Amino acid sequence: MGLVRVLEPMIKSVVNEHNERDFLLTKLEAEDENMKIAGRYHTRGFPTVIAFIKGEEIDRFHSVQSHDFIRHFIDKNLAKFK
């Protein structure tokens, strides 16, 4: 099972704990047409999760992390927005 297939359901589980108005979650596949975007954000490892506020990157992590890590990552970055 690929890393993205492991990470995605964990992120969705944490997202479901929040009001959908809190943030937008989107997924970008690292395919040929998206490699420019990956390069723009200096993405070195996959999967990479990047948090943005008003178009500016505020935080990121690479690879699969624990459910608790993901919850903390989202909560910490939502607190920066509020």
Secondary structure, 3 states (H helix, E strand, C coil): CCHHHHHHHHHHHHHCCCCCCCCCCCCCCCCHHHHHHHHHCCCCCCCEEEEEECCEEEEEEECCCCHHHHHHHHHHHHHHHC
